[in-house]
Structure formats: structure tokens, C-alpha cells
């Protein structure tokens, strides 16, 4: 599916309204994720890499843990959903137990959920313990990563309307990047890519093109990613979560500057 679409516009420029022309906008469509035939989530996403998105979502929701947990991930092949291509079916191995009541995504995604920050953090830590990785990276290398990710954003160049997430090695090499209208979807896609390829992320750095939210830190912890770098600001709960999870969190990572909000022991 196309990650961008052409639309007609009238452009106002230099004090003049110009004739109709076309512009590219980022594609946004719903994706329904089903596990064993049961709908568990609907997210607005940019089509493409839907298998990775579904896998990453299930990893960060603590539903699947090993590649052998998944028998198949496929688009729905029946009815209207098959024509639209907007429903993913996840088939799990028979021995995998699913507690549908534990799903947390929409609960934690809402800033008005009513939970205090500490309760949110403690609830996540019941499923995902703090990281124990003590790897170190240079500040200079870490600061260079957003520019490397920016080069890998072709649809953003066309539309200016997509977030990006990228996984880097501890040496600063980009291993995978994905774009999406939803920043959490982009993160799910790169995590799902690693899961499907059986890649251990405990020696990886996650870089996001926007801000660092609580949800992004929670997803990183679920994937055992020790270092997260964001081009923009973190939220207060993201900082508190990173500190309690022993994660390294850097914000405003631009050019030769950054702020390290948690886990500064990993940045030399």
C-alpha cells in the first residue's frame, strides 16, 4: 500500500492564491489486530509493514515473547476486510496462553486515564522488570543518530507528516527504520521487525523523531532496549519511568547537543 497519497490543493504564496495543484499527504488508515479470531486493538496507522506492527504490538503488550510463539501473521482473507487489507490475523502456537484481560495499550495511552504516574509505572514493572544492561556509548555518537535516521525517512520528505523510529547498534549503525503517522506505531514496527527476525535488542539504541512519551519508554522496556534517544522533549512521566527502569533517556538530541534525563552512566 502507498505510504502517501496525492490530493488537490490551492496554494497561498507570496500574497497570491495560485491555481489548483497536487500535494502529497501521508496515508492514514485503520488497522485491526486480531488474535485467535478475537479483535484486541484498532490503531490508525500508515499502511505498510503491518505484520511487524502486529508483532511489535503483541511483544510490548506481553502477549508473545519468542518467535516460536507465532505460527503466522496474515491479512484477513475473507469478506470486506480482505478487500481493504486493514485487518491482521495473528495465529499463535497452541501452547501460548493469552490473558486478554492484561492488555494495557489503550489504558496507558490515555493521558486522562486517572492513574497516577507511580501506579502506572508499578503496573508495567509487574510485567517487565528494569533493564540490567550496562553498555556504554559515546555522547558524540549518540548525538549523531537523529541525522542518520532523518536520511532514512523518504515519505517524510514527500509529505512532512510522518514520525520515524530507528534501531541502531551500540556502534551507531542503523539496522532498521520505519515511518508512520503514529509515533507508537513506528516503534512497534521496528520492534516487530526485530522480533520476527529473532534479533536481541538488549544491545540496541532506539531513536525516535519526535518526543519521548511514557508509552514509548514502556515499549522500549518490553523489548529490553536500554537506550532511547528522542529529537524532541520527553514527558515528565517518561523521565520518571526511565529512571525507575534503569533506562537511558536522552532528549533534544540535535547536532552537538542533548539532555540526558536518566541513565547517564551509559553515556561517556
C-alpha angles and dihedrals in degrees: 000000000000116000090207137034133203118241133179117251142172110227123214109205136154091358094305133104106225127210120271117292137160131263133184119243129185115262115244121186136152122261121198117204118205128188117197088345094307120118109234104165145008117200133177106237145156107261116249133078089032093156089057091047092053093046094047092049091053092047093053091045090056092241097119129028109169133040090243089062088076121067097179143342115203142154115261109272100198136071128345092330089064091055094047095044090216102120125078121197116204115201114199131200111266094247094057111105117211123202101194089186092067095065107125108172102104091033093060097032093069116086088204097053091121097235120125116238095251092053090050092051094046091050092054092046090058085068103029121034122210117280119261099197113126100186118144130217132187119256090227093056093045092051091053096058101082090059089052090050091048090060088057095058106092096156092050087056088057099041111014086218110099136090120221137208127190136185117218133186119243086258092059101257118142110236101174138353133186136185128213142156087243117062091208090052091054089052092048090051096055092043090048091049090055092045094052090047092047093241119163108227097193088099096046139101121218117212121190126192096221136031128325112244133185089256093055091050090048091051091048091052091050088054090045093241108161101194129047124182124189130191090216137035129306123228120244091250091050089055093047091047093049091050093050092044095049089239124147112238123187123181136187088030100177130146107311099349139073141152117232107209100175139008095027090163089079094057115077 
